[in-house]
Amino acid sequence: MTSVSKRIHVTGRVQGVFFRAWTRDEARSLGVMGWVRNCYDGAVEAHLEGDETQVDELIRRMRHGPPHARVVDVAVSEAETENADRFELRH
């Protein structure tokens, strides 16, 4: 099991459509730790930590998002580990 840390930047219609709450629920179901927050530019940013397979699966799901979202782009980059012990919504 390989542990990874990723920073995700999601653009499109991703605010006001429960994208953050949906991401939290998806992350928890997969056992991924970290956080998700809205950005001032209308995007959503997330920090994901955990098993590479589960993190990759969450990123795959984020490329589609919840039913009312319209994801245009998902940028993924390596991130420093924050040793998160849960997944939370940030403001």
Chimera marker file (.cmm) of the C-alpha trace (Angstrom):
<marker_set name="trace">
<marker id="1" x="0.000" y="0.000" z="0.000" r="1" g="1" b="0" radius="0.5"/>
<marker id="2" x="1.562" y="3.269" z="-1.162" r="1" g="1" b="0" radius="0.5"/>
<marker id="3" x="0.553" y="6.457" z="0.642" r="1" g="1" b="0" radius="0.5"/>
<marker id="4" x="0.279" y="9.689" z="-1.372" r="1" g="1" b="0" radius="0.5"/>
<marker id="5" x="-0.625" y="13.351" z="-0.869" r="1" g="1" b="0" radius="0.5"/>
<marker id="6" x="-2.245" y="15.322" z="-3.688" r="1" g="1" b="0" radius="0.5"/>
<marker id="7" x="-3.543" y="18.868" z="-4.172" r="1" g="1" b="0" radius="0.5"/>
<marker id="8" x="-6.606" y="19.116" z="-6.416" r="1" g="1" b="0" radius="0.5"/>
<marker id="9" x="-7.987" y="22.232" z="-8.123" r="1" g="1" b="0" radius="0.5"/>
<marker id="10" x="-11.423" y="21.777" z="-9.713" r="1" g="1" b="0" radius="0.5"/>
<marker id="11" x="-12.970" y="24.369" z="-12.036" r="1" g="1" b="0" radius="0.5"/>
<marker id="12" x="-16.385" y="24.670" z="-13.627" r="1" g="1" b="0" radius="0.5"/>
<marker id="13" x="-19.761" y="24.900" z="-11.954" r="1" g="1" b="0" radius="0.5"/>
<marker id="14" x="-18.534" y="23.499" z="-8.648" r="1" g="1" b="0" radius="0.5"/>
<marker id="15" x="-19.768" y="25.995" z="-6.054" r="1" g="1" b="0" radius="0.5"/>
<marker id="16" x="-23.371" y="26.110" z="-4.899" r="1" g="1" b="0" radius="0.5"/>
<marker id="17" x="-23.968" y="22.513" z="-6.025" r="1" g="1" b="0" radius="0.5"/>
<marker id="18" x="-22.870" y="20.692" z="-2.830" r="1" g="1" b="0" radius="0.5"/>
<marker id="19" x="-19.497" y="19.760" z="-4.361" r="1" g="1" b="0" radius="0.5"/>
<marker id="20" x="-17.655" y="20.130" z="-1.035" r="1" g="1" b="0" radius="0.5"/>
<marker id="21" x="-20.121" y="18.038" z="0.976" r="1" g="1" b="0" radius="0.5"/>
<marker id="22" x="-20.226" y="15.432" z="-1.774" r="1" g="1" b="0" radius="0.5"/>
<marker id="23" x="-16.409" y="15.288" z="-1.857" r="1" g="1" b="0" radius="0.5"/>
<marker id="24" x="-16.299" y="14.873" z="1.932" r="1" g="1" b="0" radius="0.5"/>
<marker id="25" x="-18.776" y="11.991" z="1.770" r="1" g="1" b="0" radius="0.5"/>
<marker id="26" x="-16.935" y="10.314" z="-1.112" r="1" g="1" b="0" radius="0.5"/>
<marker id="27" x="-13.590" y="10.707" z="0.667" r="1" g="1" b="0" radius="0.5"/>
<marker id="28" x="-14.916" y="9.234" z="3.879" r="1" g="1" b="0" radius="0.5"/>
<marker id="29" x="-16.424" y="6.275" z="2.029" r="1" g="1" b="0" radius="0.5"/>
<marker id="30" x="-13.006" y="5.587" z="0.477" r="1" g="1" b="0" radius="0.5"/>
<marker id="31" x="-10.985" y="6.186" z="3.639" r="1" g="1" b="0" radius="0.5"/>
<marker id="32" x="-9.202" y="9.250" z="2.202" r="1" g="1" b="0" radius="0.5"/>
<marker id="33" x="-8.081" y="11.949" z="4.656" r="1" g="1" b="0" radius="0.5"/>
<marker id="34" x="-7.662" y="15.695" z="4.057" r="1" g="1" b="0" radius="0.5"/>
<marker id="35" x="-9.908" y="18.658" z="3.355" r="1" g="1" b="0" radius="0.5"/>
<marker id="36" x="-11.889" y="20.527" z="0.699" r="1" g="1" b="0" radius="0.5"/>
<marker id="37" x="-12.714" y="24.250" z="0.399" r="1" g="1" b="0" radius="0.5"/>
<marker id="38" x="-14.158" y="26.828" z="-1.976" r="1" g="1" b="0" radius="0.5"/>
<marker id="39" x="-11.749" y="29.259" z="-3.626" r="1" g="1" b="0" radius="0.5"/>
<marker id="40" x="-12.435" y="32.941" z="-4.252" r="1" g="1" b="0" radius="0.5"/>
<marker id="41" x="-12.206" y="32.392" z="-8.015" r="1" g="1" b="0" radius="0.5"/>
<marker id="42" x="-15.181" y="29.977" z="-8.031" r="1" g="1" b="0" radius="0.5"/>
<marker id="43" x="-13.074" y="26.817" z="-8.038" r="1" g="1" b="0" radius="0.5"/>
<marker id="44" x="-12.831" y="24.120" z="-5.379" r="1" g="1" b="0" radius="0.5"/>
<marker id="45" x="-9.501" y="23.066" z="-3.865" r="1" g="1" b="0" radius="0.5"/>
<marker id="46" x="-8.817" y="19.835" z="-1.995" r="1" g="1" b="0" radius="0.5"/>
<marker id="47" x="-5.944" y="18.166" z="-0.193" r="1" g="1" b="0" radius="0.5"/>
<marker id="48" x="-6.102" y="14.369" z="-0.329" r="1" g="1" b="0" radius="0.5"/>
<marker id="49" x="-4.003" y="11.901" z="1.656" r="1" g="1" b="0" radius="0.5"/>
<marker id="50" x="-4.136" y="8.147" z="1.793" r="1" g="1" b="0" radius="0.5"/>
<marker id="51" x="-3.623" y="4.965" z="-0.127" r="1" g="1" b="0" radius="0.5"/>
<marker id="52" x="-2.766" y="5.723" z="-3.745" r="1" g="1" b="0" radius="0.5"/>
<marker id="53" x="-5.585" y="3.530" z="-5.067" r="1" g="1" b="0" radius="0.5"/>
<marker id="54" x="-8.250" y="5.270" z="-2.975" r="1" g="1" b="0" radius="0.5"/>
<marker id="55" x="-6.891" y="8.757" z="-3.691" r="1" g="1" b="0" radius="0.5"/>
<marker id="56" x="-6.860" y="8.012" z="-7.422" r="1" g="1" b="0" radius="0.5"/>
<marker id="57" x="-10.449" y="6.750" z="-7.203" r="1" g="1" b="0" radius="0.5"/>
<marker id="58" x="-11.584" y="9.926" z="-5.443" r="1" g="1" b="0" radius="0.5"/>
<marker id="59" x="-9.889" y="12.055" z="-8.107" r="1" g="1" b="0" radius="0.5"/>
<marker id="60" x="-11.659" y="9.993" z="-10.790" r="1" g="1" b="0" radius="0.5"/>
<marker id="61" x="-14.999" y="10.658" z="-9.065" r="1" g="1" b="0" radius="0.5"/>
<marker id="62" x="-14.195" y="14.373" z="-8.677" r="1" g="1" b="0" radius="0.5"/>
<marker id="63" x="-13.795" y="14.630" z="-12.453" r="1" g="1" b="0" radius="0.5"/>
<marker id="64" x="-17.585" y="14.103" z="-12.643" r="1" g="1" b="0" radius="0.5"/>
<marker id="65" x="-18.750" y="15.520" z="-9.292" r="1" g="1" b="0" radius="0.5"/>
<marker id="66" x="-22.257" y="15.473" z="-7.859" r="1" g="1" b="0" radius="0.5"/>
<marker id="67" x="-25.347" y="15.582" z="-10.111" r="1" g="1" b="0" radius="0.5"/>
<marker id="68" x="-25.666" y="19.391" z="-10.466" r="1" g="1" b="0" radius="0.5"/>
<marker id="69" x="-21.952" y="20.106" z="-10.937" r="1" g="1" b="0" radius="0.5"/>
<marker id="70" x="-20.321" y="20.698" z="-14.314" r="1" g="1" b="0" radius="0.5"/>
<marker id="71" x="-16.627" y="19.991" z="-13.949" r="1" g="1" b="0" radius="0.5"/>
<marker id="72" x="-14.489" y="21.679" z="-16.615" r="1" g="1" b="0" radius="0.5"/>
<marker id="73" x="-11.005" y="20.788" z="-15.384" r="1" g="1" b="0" radius="0.5"/>
<marker id="74" x="-9.278" y="18.921" z="-12.554" r="1" g="1" b="0" radius="0.5"/>
<marker id="75" x="-5.631" y="19.844" z="-11.953" r="1" g="1" b="0" radius="0.5"/>
<marker id="76" x="-3.668" y="17.401" z="-9.798" r="1" g="1" b="0" radius="0.5"/>
<marker id="77" x="-0.294" y="18.078" z="-8.214" r="1" g="1" b="0" radius="0.5"/>
<marker id="78" x="1.915" y="16.481" z="-5.578" r="1" g="1" b="0" radius="0.5"/>
<marker id="79" x="1.537" y="17.928" z="-2.069" r="1" g="1" b="0" radius="0.5"/>
<marker id="80" x="3.338" y="17.860" z="1.245" r="1" g="1" b="0" radius="0.5"/>
<marker id="81" x="1.797" y="15.429" z="3.720" r="1" g="1" b="0" radius="0.5"/>
<marker id="82" x="-0.248" y="17.157" z="6.441" r="1" g="1" b="0" radius="0.5"/>
<marker id="83" x="-0.855" y="13.944" z="8.428" r="1" g="1" b="0" radius="0.5"/>
<marker id="84" x="-4.622" y="14.496" z="8.352" r="1" g="1" b="0" radius="0.5"/>
<marker id="85" x="-6.610" y="12.185" z="10.607" r="1" g="1" b="0" radius="0.5"/>
<marker id="86" x="-10.032" y="12.843" z="9.028" r="1" g="1" b="0" radius="0.5"/>
<marker id="87" x="-11.642" y="14.546" z="6.026" r="1" g="1" b="0" radius="0.5"/>
<marker id="88" x="-13.165" y="17.966" z="6.669" r="1" g="1" b="0" radius="0.5"/>
<marker id="89" x="-14.843" y="20.906" z="4.999" r="1" g="1" b="0" radius="0.5"/>
<marker id="90" x="-12.903" y="24.155" z="5.204" r="1" g="1" b="0" radius="0.5"/>
<marker id="91" x="-14.128" y="27.685" z="4.617" r="1" g="1" b="0" radius="0.5"/>
<link id1="1" id2="2" r="1" g="1" b="0" radius="0.2"/>
<link id1="2" id2="3" r="1" g="1" b="0" radius="0.2"/>
<link id1="3" id2="4" r="1" g="1" b="0" radius="0.2"/>
<link id1="4" id2="5" r="1" g="1" b="0" radius="0.2"/>
<link id1="5" id2="6" r="1" g="1" b="0" radius="0.2"/>
<link id1="6" id2="7" r="1" g="1" b="0" radius="0.2"/>
<link id1="7" id2="8" r="1" g="1" b="0" radius="0.2"/>
<link id1="8" id2="9" r="1" g="1" b="0" radius="0.2"/>
<link id1="9" id2="10" r="1" g="1" b="0" radius="0.2"/>
<link id1="10" id2="11" r="1" g="1" b="0" radius="0.2"/>
<link id1="11" id2="12" r="1" g="1" b="0" radius="0.2"/>
<link id1="12" id2="13" r="1" g="1" b="0" radius="0.2"/>
<link id1="13" id2="14" r="1" g="1" b="0" radius="0.2"/>
<link id1="14" id2="15" r="1" g="1" b="0" radius="0.2"/>
<link id1="15" id2="16" r="1" g="1" b="0" radius="0.2"/>
<link id1="16" id2="17" r="1" g="1" b="0" radius="0.2"/>
<link id1="17" id2="18" r="1" g="1" b="0" radius="0.2"/>
<link id1="18" id2="19" r="1" g="1" b="0" radius="0.2"/>
<link id1="19" id2="20" r="1" g="1" b="0" radius="0.2"/>
<link id1="20" id2="21" r="1" g="1" b="0" radius="0.2"/>
<link id1="21" id2="22" r="1" g="1" b="0" radius="0.2"/>
<link id1="22" id2="23" r="1" g="1" b="0" radius="0.2"/>
<link id1="23" id2="24" r="1" g="1" b="0" radius="0.2"/>
<link id1="24" id2="25" r="1" g="1" b="0" radius="0.2"/>
<link id1="25" id2="26" r="1" g="1" b="0" radius="0.2"/>
<link id1="26" id2="27" r="1" g="1" b="0" radius="0.2"/>
<link id1="27" id2="28" r="1" g="1" b="0" radius="0.2"/>
<link id1="28" id2="29" r="1" g="1" b="0" radius="0.2"/>
<link id1="29" id2="30" r="1" g="1" b="0" radius="0.2"/>
<link id1="30" id2="31" r="1" g="1" b="0" radius="0.2"/>
<link id1="31" id2="32" r="1" g="1" b="0" radius="0.2"/>
<link id1="32" id2="33" r="1" g="1" b="0" radius="0.2"/>
<link id1="33" id2="34" r="1" g="1" b="0" radius="0.2"/>
<link id1="34" id2="35" r="1" g="1" b="0" radius="0.2"/>
<link id1="35" id2="36" r="1" g="1" b="0" radius="0.2"/>
<link id1="36" id2="37" r="1" g="1" b="0" radius="0.2"/>
<link id1="37" id2="38" r="1" g="1" b="0" radius="0.2"/>
<link id1="38" id2="39" r="1" g="1" b="0" radius="0.2"/>
<link id1="39" id2="40" r="1" g="1" b="0" radius="0.2"/>
<link id1="40" id2="41" r="1" g="1" b="0" radius="0.2"/>
<link id1="41" id2="42" r="1" g="1" b="0" radius="0.2"/>
<link id1="42" id2="43" r="1" g="1" b="0" radius="0.2"/>
<link id1="43" id2="44" r="1" g="1" b="0" radius="0.2"/>
<link id1="44" id2="45" r="1" g="1" b="0" radius="0.2"/>
<link id1="45" id2="46" r="1" g="1" b="0" radius="0.2"/>
<link id1="46" id2="47" r="1" g="1" b="0" radius="0.2"/>
<link id1="47" id2="48" r="1" g="1" b="0" radius="0.2"/>
<link id1="48" id2="49" r="1" g="1" b="0" radius="0.2"/>
<link id1="49" id2="50" r="1" g="1" b="0" radius="0.2"/>
<link id1="50" id2="51" r="1" g="1" b="0" radius="0.2"/>
<link id1="51" id2="52" r="1" g="1" b="0" radius="0.2"/>
<link id1="52" id2="53" r="1" g="1" b="0" radius="0.2"/>
<link id1="53" id2="54" r="1" g="1" b="0" radius="0.2"/>
<link id1="54" id2="55" r="1" g="1" b="0" radius="0.2"/>
<link id1="55" id2="56" r="1" g="1" b="0" radius="0.2"/>
<link id1="56" id2="57" r="1" g="1" b="0" radius="0.2"/>
<link id1="57" id2="58" r="1" g="1" b="0" radius="0.2"/>
<link id1="58" id2="59" r="1" g="1" b="0" radius="0.2"/>
<link id1="59" id2="60" r="1" g="1" b="0" radius="0.2"/>
<link id1="60" id2="61" r="1" g="1" b="0" radius="0.2"/>
<link id1="61" id2="62" r="1" g="1" b="0" radius="0.2"/>
<link id1="62" id2="63" r="1" g="1" b="0" radius="0.2"/>
<link id1="63" id2="64" r="1" g="1" b="0" radius="0.2"/>
<link id1="64" id2="65" r="1" g="1" b="0" radius="0.2"/>
<link id1="65" id2="66" r="1" g="1" b="0" radius="0.2"/>
<link id1="66" id2="67" r="1" g="1" b="0" radius="0.2"/>
<link id1="67" id2="68" r="1" g="1" b="0" radius="0.2"/>
<link id1="68" id2="69" r="1" g="1" b="0" radius="0.2"/>
<link id1="69" id2="70" r="1" g="1" b="0" radius="0.2"/>
<link id1="70" id2="71" r="1" g="1" b="0" radius="0.2"/>
<link id1="71" id2="72" r="1" g="1" b="0" radius="0.2"/>
<link id1="72" id2="73" r="1" g="1" b="0" radius="0.2"/>
<link id1="73" id2="74" r="1" g="1" b="0" radius="0.2"/>
<link id1="74" id2="75" r="1" g="1" b="0" radius="0.2"/>
<link id1="75" id2="76" r="1" g="1" b="0" radius="0.2"/>
<link id1="76" id2="77" r="1" g="1" b="0" radius="0.2"/>
<link id1="77" id2="78" r="1" g="1" b="0" radius="0.2"/>
<link id1="78" id2="79" r="1" g="1" b="0" radius="0.2"/>
<link id1="79" id2="80" r="1" g="1" b="0" radius="0.2"/>
<link id1="80" id2="81" r="1" g="1" b="0" radius="0.2"/>
<link id1="81" id2="82" r="1" g="1" b="0" radius="0.2"/>
<link id1="82" id2="83" r="1" g="1" b="0" radius="0.2"/>
<link id1="83" id2="84" r="1" g="1" b="0" radius="0.2"/>
<link id1="84" id2="85" r="1" g="1" b="0" radius="0.2"/>
<link id1="85" id2="86" r="1" g="1" b="0" radius="0.2"/>
<link id1="86" id2="87" r="1" g="1" b="0" radius="0.2"/>
<link id1="87" id2="88" r="1" g="1" b="0" radius="0.2"/>
<link id1="88" id2="89" r="1" g="1" b="0" radius="0.2"/>
<link id1="89" id2="90" r="1" g="1" b="0" radius="0.2"/>
<link id1="90" id2="91" r="1" g="1" b="0" radius="0.2"/>
</marker_set>
